[in-house]
Structures are given as structure tokens and as C-alpha cells.
Amino acid sequence: MFTGIVAEKGSVVSLDVSADQTSAILVFDAPTTGEDLGLGGSIAVNGVCLTATSVEGGRIAVDVMGETLLRTTTGSLAPGGTVNLERCVPASGRLDGHVVQGHVDGIGTLLEREDQGAWHRLRFGLPTRLARYAAEKGSITVDGVSLTVSAVSAVSAPDPWFEVGLIPTTLQETSLGLKQIGDSVNLEMDVMAKYAERLMSFMVPAWQTPNTQSIPIQKPAILKPSVPPAVAESQP
């Protein structure tokens, strides 16, 4: 599990995609994040949870399967590119951001970017199927960065979007400060919303429940305690 608090910006060394596009090996430099990362350790790369298969100093290699290439922007990474990195949170750590699984739900696109002086306003488009999970003042993960949604499109909008505000630290310490209009980003929606929707889908509507009133209910017999026969008082 992660929190969406980026620890370091890494640099892509190489991305070797198989001929059939079903797998890849990603290598990147992470001088700080990779210090205590062992083989098999988890690391979030632009919000994608990946497993370290090689660690040599600050250089890390991970295997990427076809599903990840299909659902994330990982397949478009190029040597020299910047990636946001985060190690999994220890059980004793603080949850400074929000609960992030590193399981990307889809890809978004930067539509607008506006300099507000002390901060920047960014508007991202997102797939229609994910729009219902974006809530104003709710949490969202963009390229591995935990952010608060500041505005959302109307429910009926044909092209849904959401907005976030980035403070100077986020602009400087993450790759979001480098994003240009049209750039793609990995999106992970709030896991709480996804689980709530899944649970609700299993609830039986009231009109589908059987009419229990038509089923006779037999009450258990009430057993009365036995009373011993009265003993006649002896006459004097």
C-alpha cells in the first residue's frame, strides 16, 4: 500500500518492450528511494505498483506485464524521462496522503493549466466510466501523487473532467510540474468509492425481496412451569 506522497523523482534509463507487446523491462535510477529496496520489494512508479527484479546501487529494474502496458502510461516512457517514485508505506508509518494501492484505473489527459501565482490549477479529462468516482473535495491519485479534487464536471457532461490545485512543492518535487497540455497521466480513483459501489451492486432491491408476510410463521409453544398440587392445611 502507498500514500501518494512522492519520495523522489527518478530518471528512466531504458524500457525494453517485447516484440509481441506483452511484457517489458523498465530500468530507472532512484538514488534515494532504492537505498533499502531489496529484490521483490514494491515500488510505485508514476502510481503503478511494480516489483523490483534487480537492484544495483540506485539503479532498479522491474518487470512490466502486458496488462500494465495496456492500462497505464508505462509503455510510453522513454530514456531520460522523469518518473514519480514512492516506496510502500510501513505499518508504523503515517498516512500523510490517502490509501493508494498502486492499481491504475485508467489514463487521463491534461486539458488546461493555469498559473494562479502561488499555485497552479490543472484540469484533466478522464474516461467516462471513471467520472462517478471523482468527487469534489475527494482524493485522487495522478501519476502517483495524492491530490484533492477541487472541481468536477456535471454528471451529464459528455466529456468529464476534474480539477486539482498544485502547490509549489508539488510542482517542484513531482513530474506534474513538467506536464504540458495533451500529456497523459495515470489515474487511480479512491478505493473506498470503488469498494462501496461493488458492495452496493450485490444488494437486492426492495422490490425484489420475497413477501415474507405471506409466509405463515409458527410461533414456538410457551411452556408453563408445572405447579405442585396444593397441600391441605391440617386442622387443629
ABEGO torsion letter per residue (X at the ends): XBAGBBABBBBBABBBBBAAGABBBBBBBBAAAAAABBBGBBBBBGGBBBBBABBBEABBBBBBBAAAAAABAAAABBBGBBBBBBBBBBAABBBABBBBAGBBAEBBBBABBBBAGABBBBBBBBBAAAAAABBBGBBBBBGGBBBBBABBBBAABABBBBBBBBBAAAAAABAAAABBBGBBBBBBBBAAAAAAAAAAAABBBAAABBBAAABBBBBBBBBBBBBBBBBBBBBX
